[in-house]
Amino acid sequence: MVNIAAIGLSLLATFTLATFAFIIARVRHQRYDVIDVFWGPLIASASWTACIQSEAFTIMNIVVLVMVSVWALRLSWYIGRRWWNNPTEDPRYKMLRRSWPKQWIPLQIFFRIYLLQACLATAVALPVLMIIYTNPALGWWTYLGIIIWSGGFILEVIADQQLATFLKTQRRDVLLTTGLRRWIRHPNYLGEISLWWGIVLMNAPSQYWWLSAIGAATVTCLIVKISGIPPAELRLARKPGWITYRQQTGALLPRLPV
């Protein structure tokens, strides 16, 4: 049975970690985009808190905790290297601040960015939390979910590595249209969406599967409508060849290039 108070403890864990990230941003760097580095660890902290407080260290729970921990560490390392090597703050955060009232900016950042991301991270972690709390039975859906998660994870890793290699050898105004991006404009986001829906599938026998679906739907909405594809395509639109590439290549659904 799902314990609302237990989910509250996971939320408290993400609030604590987000507060720590905010202190780093204020004291060490004055760059508020450091919260991006903590996105994966926020979700992992919610997951580990749920397992520790429930004392439910089943094989299923250990497997899903390893999955989310590997994902979180990999993502934090990838974003962290990019953040460390970039001396300027992500323009998204500057644009947000320009639209806010001018009073109490640090406090607004803390509540409207850091604690909001903590809430979103807890929501995204729901597929993992539901496995921990309900301990769904093993079946073909479990293994299919793990396969989908693994495929999504591998797709994301390869896409990120291809982009990192490309940026080392090409100018910033050149559009990457080779490798996985020959087929899909955003293969890394397709991988991210796939791996969370894979965990949802592992929850199939649970009566609370719909709660885990809310988590995967949250991350899908964030990527497709808010903080993933839209700002990425705004940046790509400045590069030569973008219009033709967009017309010939799907955003998330692969199709044969013209």
FENTATA-V394138 format. One record per backbone hydrogen bond with DSSP energy under -0.5 kcal/mol. CO is the residue of the C=O (numbers start at 0). NH is the residue of the N-H. If there is no record, write none. Layout:
# FENTATA-V394138
co/nh
CO/NH
CO/NH
This chain:
# FENTATA-V394138
co/nh
1/3
2/6
3/7
4/8
5/9
6/10
7/11
8/12
9/13
10/14
11/15
12/16
13/17
14/18
15/19
16/20
17/21
18/22
19/23
20/24
21/25
22/26
23/27
23/28
24/29
24/30
30/33
31/34
32/35
33/36
33/37
35/38
37/41
38/42
39/43
40/44
41/45
42/46
43/47
44/48
45/49
46/50
47/51
48/52
49/53
50/54
50/55
54/56
55/57
57/61
58/62
59/63
60/64
61/65
62/66
63/67
64/68
65/69
66/70
67/71
68/72
69/73
70/74
71/75
72/76
73/77
74/78
75/79
76/80
77/81
78/82
79/83
80/84
81/85
82/85
84/86
89/92
89/93
90/94
91/95
92/96
93/97
94/98
95/98
96/99
101/104
103/107
104/108
105/109
106/110
107/111
108/112
108/113
109/114
110/115
112/116
113/117
114/118
115/119
116/120
117/121
118/122
119/123
120/124
122/125
123/126
124/127
124/128
125/129
126/130
127/131
128/132
129/133
130/134
138/141
138/142
139/143
140/144
141/145
142/146
143/147
144/148
145/149
146/150
147/151
148/152
149/153
150/154
151/155
152/156
153/157
154/158
155/159
156/160
157/161
158/162
159/163
160/164
161/165
162/166
163/167
164/168
165/168
165/169
170/173
172/239
174/176
177/180
178/181
179/182
179/183
182/249
182/254
183/186
185/189
186/190
187/191
188/192
189/193
190/194
191/195
192/196
193/197
194/198
195/199
196/200
197/201
198/202
199/202
200/203
202/205
205/208
207/210
207/211
208/212
209/213
210/214
211/215
212/216
213/217
214/218
215/219
216/220
217/221
218/222
219/223
220/224
220/225
221/225
221/226
221/227
222/228
227/231
228/232
229/233
230/234
231/235
232/236
234/237
235/238
238/241
240/244
241/245
242/246
243/247
244/248
249/184
250/185
251/253
